[in-house]
Amino acid sequence: QSALTQPPSVSGSPGQSVTISCTGSSNDIGSYNYVCWYQQYPGKVPKLMIYDVTQRPSGVPDRFSGSKSGVTASLTISGLQAEDEADYYCCAHSNDYSLMFGGGTKLTV
Amino acid sequence: EVQLVESGGGLVQPGGSLRLSCAASGFTFSNYDMFWVRQGPGKGLEWVSTIGTSGSTFYPDTVKGRFTIARENAKSSLSLQMNSLTAGDTAVYYCARKLLRRGWYLDLWGRGTLVTVSS
Protein backbone atom coordinates (compact mmCIF):
# COMPACT_ATOMS: atom_id res chain seq x y z
CA GLN A 1 0.00 0.00 0.00
CA SER A 2 1.37 3.39 -1.09
CA ALA A 3 2.05 6.02 1.55
CA LEU A 4 0.53 8.58 -0.85
CA THR A 5 -3.06 8.03 -1.93
CA GLN A 6 -4.27 8.84 -5.43
CA PRO A 7 -7.57 8.01 -7.14
CA PRO A 8 -7.11 5.03 -9.48
CA SER A 9 -8.64 6.84 -12.41
CA VAL A 10 -10.01 10.16 -13.62
CA SER A 11 -11.46 11.19 -16.94
CA GLY A 12 -12.30 14.29 -18.88
CA SER A 13 -13.23 15.47 -22.35
CA PRO A 14 -10.92 17.40 -24.67
CA GLY A 15 -10.75 21.04 -23.66
CA GLN A 16 -11.93 20.41 -20.12
CA SER A 17 -9.89 20.53 -16.92
CA VAL A 18 -9.18 17.65 -14.57
CA THR A 19 -7.57 17.53 -11.14
CA ILE A 20 -5.72 14.57 -9.66
CA SER A 21 -5.32 14.50 -5.90
CA CYS A 22 -2.51 13.04 -3.82
CA THR A 23 -3.05 12.66 -0.09
CA GLY A 24 -0.15 12.18 2.28
CA SER A 25 0.34 13.01 5.93
CA SER A 26 1.62 15.71 8.25
CA ASN A 27 5.04 14.03 8.04
CA ASP A 28 5.47 14.62 4.31
CA ILE A 29 3.13 16.72 2.17
CA GLY A 30 1.76 18.52 5.20
CA SER A 31 5.17 19.72 6.37
CA TYR A 32 7.34 20.05 3.27
CA ASN A 33 7.05 21.42 -0.25
CA TYR A 34 8.92 18.48 -1.74
CA VAL A 35 6.07 17.33 -3.95
CA CYS A 36 6.30 16.32 -7.58
CA TRP A 37 4.32 14.71 -10.38
CA TYR A 38 5.39 12.30 -13.13
CA GLN A 39 3.64 11.42 -16.35
CA GLN A 40 4.07 7.93 -17.76
CA TYR A 41 2.76 6.54 -21.02
CA PRO A 42 2.30 2.74 -21.28
CA GLY A 43 5.64 1.06 -21.84
CA LYS A 44 7.53 4.35 -21.50
CA VAL A 45 9.65 5.91 -18.80
CA PRO A 46 8.27 8.46 -16.34
CA LYS A 47 8.65 12.15 -17.14
CA LEU A 48 8.92 14.83 -14.47
CA MET A 49 6.05 17.31 -14.92
CA ILE A 50 5.95 19.26 -11.65
CA TYR A 51 8.40 19.71 -8.75
CA ASP A 52 8.40 21.78 -5.56
CA VAL A 53 4.58 21.59 -5.62
CA THR A 54 4.14 24.17 -8.37
CA GLN A 55 7.25 24.37 -10.56
CA ARG A 56 7.35 23.12 -14.15
CA PRO A 57 10.57 21.86 -15.74
CA SER A 58 11.51 23.45 -19.03
CA GLY A 59 9.35 22.14 -21.86
CA VAL A 60 6.32 21.18 -19.80
CA PRO A 61 3.21 23.02 -21.06
CA ASP A 62 1.67 25.56 -18.72
CA ARG A 63 -1.58 23.59 -18.99
CA PHE A 64 -0.08 21.52 -16.18
CA SER A 65 -0.15 23.11 -12.76
CA GLY A 66 0.35 21.95 -9.20
CA SER A 67 -0.91 23.03 -5.83
CA LYS A 68 -1.10 21.92 -2.23
CA SER A 69 -3.48 22.34 0.67
CA GLY A 70 -2.73 20.73 4.01
CA VAL A 71 -1.76 17.11 3.44
CA THR A 72 -3.14 16.96 -0.09
CA ALA A 73 -1.34 17.92 -3.28
CA SER A 74 -3.09 18.30 -6.61
CA LEU A 75 -2.20 18.24 -10.28
CA THR A 76 -4.52 20.15 -12.57
CA ILE A 77 -4.47 19.75 -16.33
CA SER A 78 -6.42 22.40 -18.18
CA GLY A 79 -7.42 22.37 -21.84
CA LEU A 80 -7.21 18.58 -21.94
CA GLN A 81 -5.70 17.07 -25.04
CA ALA A 82 -5.74 13.49 -26.28
CA GLU A 83 -1.97 13.30 -25.74
CA ASP A 84 -2.49 13.88 -22.00
CA GLU A 85 -3.96 10.39 -21.64
CA ALA A 86 -1.40 8.63 -19.43
CA ASP A 87 -0.67 7.50 -15.90
CA TYR A 88 0.25 10.17 -13.37
CA TYR A 89 2.22 9.59 -10.18
CA CYS A 90 2.73 12.00 -7.34
CA CYS A 91 5.86 11.90 -5.23
CA ALA A 92 6.90 13.37 -1.93
CA HIS A 93 9.68 13.15 0.55
CA SER A 94 10.59 14.63 3.89
CA ASN A 95 13.89 15.14 5.63
CA ASP A 96 14.19 11.48 6.65
CA TYR A 97 15.73 10.50 3.31
CA SER A 98 12.86 8.41 2.04
CA LEU A 99 11.03 8.88 -1.23
CA MET A 100 7.37 7.99 -1.65
CA PHE A 101 5.21 7.63 -4.71
CA GLY A 102 1.48 7.55 -5.02
CA GLY A 103 -0.20 4.49 -6.46
CA GLY A 104 -0.82 6.24 -9.77
CA THR A 105 -3.87 7.65 -11.53
CA LYS A 106 -4.91 6.67 -15.02
CA LEU A 107 -6.18 9.69 -16.94
CA THR A 108 -8.60 8.95 -19.76
CA VAL A 109 -9.33 11.70 -22.26
CA GLU B 1 23.59 12.30 -25.98
CA VAL B 2 22.52 12.52 -22.35
CA GLN B 3 21.34 9.07 -21.37
CA LEU B 4 21.25 6.24 -18.86
CA VAL B 5 21.36 2.62 -19.98
CA GLU B 6 20.59 -0.21 -17.59
CA SER B 7 21.70 -3.80 -17.97
CA GLY B 8 21.92 -7.01 -15.98
CA GLY B 9 18.27 -7.95 -15.61
CA GLY B 10 16.99 -11.44 -16.15
CA LEU B 11 15.38 -14.49 -14.57
CA VAL B 12 16.58 -15.52 -11.13
CA GLN B 13 15.32 -18.06 -8.63
CA PRO B 14 13.91 -17.03 -5.25
CA GLY B 15 16.75 -16.55 -2.81
CA GLY B 16 19.16 -15.77 -5.61
CA SER B 17 21.22 -12.71 -6.41
CA LEU B 18 21.56 -10.35 -9.34
CA ARG B 19 23.66 -7.29 -10.08
CA LEU B 20 22.27 -4.48 -12.17
CA SER B 21 24.38 -1.85 -13.89
CA CYS B 22 23.64 1.58 -15.28
CA ALA B 23 25.94 3.36 -17.74
CA ALA B 24 25.67 7.14 -17.80
CA SER B 25 26.77 9.34 -20.67
CA GLY B 26 26.51 12.90 -21.87
CA PHE B 27 26.79 14.55 -18.46
CA THR B 28 29.18 14.79 -15.51
CA PHE B 29 28.07 11.72 -13.59
CA SER B 30 30.01 12.58 -10.43
CA ASN B 31 27.97 15.77 -9.92
CA TYR B 32 24.66 13.97 -9.52
CA ASP B 33 22.86 11.96 -6.88
CA MET B 34 21.58 8.76 -8.47
CA PHE B 35 18.58 6.54 -7.82
CA TRP B 36 17.12 3.15 -8.55
CA VAL B 37 13.34 3.02 -8.89
CA ARG B 38 11.34 -0.09 -9.76
CA GLN B 39 7.93 -0.80 -11.19
CA GLY B 40 6.26 -4.17 -10.75
CA PRO B 41 4.12 -5.59 -13.56
CA GLY B 42 1.01 -3.45 -13.79
CA LYS B 43 2.00 -1.59 -10.65
CA GLY B 44 3.20 1.83 -9.62
CA LEU B 45 6.62 3.29 -9.01
CA GLU B 46 8.63 2.27 -5.96
CA TRP B 47 11.83 3.87 -4.67
CA VAL B 48 14.62 1.31 -4.25
CA SER B 49 17.79 3.20 -3.36
CA THR B 50 19.75 6.43 -3.54
CA ILE B 51 23.44 7.25 -3.60
CA GLY B 52 24.69 10.76 -3.13
CA THR B 53 27.67 12.39 -4.75
CA SER B 54 29.65 11.78 -1.57
CA GLY B 55 28.71 8.10 -1.56
CA SER B 56 26.03 8.29 1.13
CA THR B 57 23.39 5.62 0.57
CA PHE B 58 19.71 5.38 1.44
CA TYR B 59 17.20 2.54 1.20
CA PRO B 60 13.58 1.85 2.09
CA ASP B 61 12.95 -0.87 4.66
CA THR B 62 11.70 -3.22 1.94
CA VAL B 63 15.21 -3.68 0.52
CA LYS B 64 17.50 -2.53 3.34
CA GLY B 65 20.04 -5.21 4.15
CA ARG B 66 19.41 -7.05 0.86
CA PHE B 67 20.27 -4.44 -1.80
CA THR B 68 23.44 -2.40 -2.14
CA ILE B 69 23.83 0.62 -4.39
CA ALA B 70 27.27 1.73 -5.52
CA ARG B 71 28.83 4.13 -7.96
CA GLU B 72 32.09 4.31 -9.89
CA ASN B 73 32.53 7.89 -11.00
CA ALA B 74 35.61 7.17 -13.12
CA LYS B 75 33.45 4.91 -15.28
CA SER B 76 30.22 6.94 -14.98
CA SER B 77 28.61 3.80 -13.71
CA LEU B 78 25.96 2.93 -11.15
CA SER B 79 25.20 -0.54 -9.82
CA LEU B 80 22.67 -2.32 -7.67
CA GLN B 81 23.58 -5.60 -6.00
CA MET B 82 20.42 -7.50 -5.10
CA ASN B 83 20.52 -10.49 -2.74
CA SER B 84 17.90 -12.78 -1.19
CA LEU B 85 15.48 -11.99 -3.97
CA THR B 86 11.78 -12.81 -3.66
CA ALA B 87 8.87 -12.79 -6.07
CA GLY B 88 7.98 -9.36 -4.73
CA ASP B 89 11.18 -8.00 -6.25
CA THR B 90 9.97 -8.81 -9.76
CA ALA B 91 9.89 -5.49 -11.61
CA VAL B 92 11.42 -3.24 -14.20
CA TYR B 93 14.32 -1.48 -12.53
CA TYR B 94 15.05 2.07 -13.62
CA CYS B 95 18.24 4.01 -13.07
CA ALA B 96 17.50 7.72 -12.63
CA ARG B 97 19.32 11.00 -12.10
CA LYS B 98 18.30 13.61 -9.53
CA LEU B 99 17.64 17.14 -10.58
CA LEU B 100 20.42 19.53 -9.54
CA ARG B 101 18.50 21.27 -6.78
CA ARG B 102 17.05 20.50 -3.39
CA GLY B 103 14.42 17.82 -3.49
CA TRP B 104 14.45 14.27 -4.73
CA TYR B 105 13.19 14.91 -8.24
CA LEU B 106 14.28 12.64 -11.06
CA ASP B 107 14.81 14.36 -14.38
CA LEU B 108 16.53 11.65 -16.41
CA TRP B 109 15.53 7.98 -16.51
CA GLY B 110 16.93 4.96 -18.27
CA ARG B 111 14.64 2.63 -20.19
CA GLY B 112 14.82 0.04 -17.46
CA THR B 113 15.87 -3.58 -17.12
CA LEU B 114 13.45 -6.38 -16.22
CA VAL B 115 14.12 -8.58 -13.22
CA THR B 116 11.97 -11.68 -12.85
CA VAL B 117 12.19 -13.74 -9.68
CA SER B 118 10.64 -17.15 -10.24
CA SER B 119 11.37 -20.83 -9.87
HADDOCK unambig.tbl for C-alpha pairs under 7 A between the chains (distance, minus, plus):
assign (segid A and resid 34 and name CA) (segid B and resid 103 and name CA) 5.81 0.50 0.50
assign (segid A and resid 45 and name CA) (segid B and resid 109 and name CA) 6.64 0.50 0.50
assign (segid A and resid 45 and name CA) (segid B and resid 111 and name CA) 6.13 0.50 0.50
assign (segid A and resid 48 and name CA) (segid B and resid 106 and name CA) 6.72 0.50 0.50
assign (segid A and resid 48 and name CA) (segid B and resid 107 and name CA) 5.92 0.50 0.50
assign (segid A and resid 51 and name CA) (segid B and resid 105 and name CA) 6.81 0.50 0.50
assign (segid A and resid 97 and name CA) (segid B and resid 58 and name CA) 6.75 0.50 0.50
assign (segid A and resid 98 and name CA) (segid B and resid 60 and name CA) 6.60 0.50 0.50
assign (segid A and resid 99 and name CA) (segid B and resid 47 and name CA) 6.14 0.50 0.50
assign (segid A and resid 100 and name CA) (segid B and resid 47 and name CA) 6.78 0.50 0.50
assign (segid A and resid 101 and name CA) (segid B and resid 45 and name CA) 6.27 0.50 0.50
assign (segid A and resid 101 and name CA) (segid B and resid 46 and name CA) 6.48 0.50 0.50
assign (segid A and resid 103 and name CA) (segid B and resid 44 and name CA) 5.35 0.50 0.50
assign (segid A and resid 104 and name CA) (segid B and resid 44 and name CA) 5.97 0.50 0.50
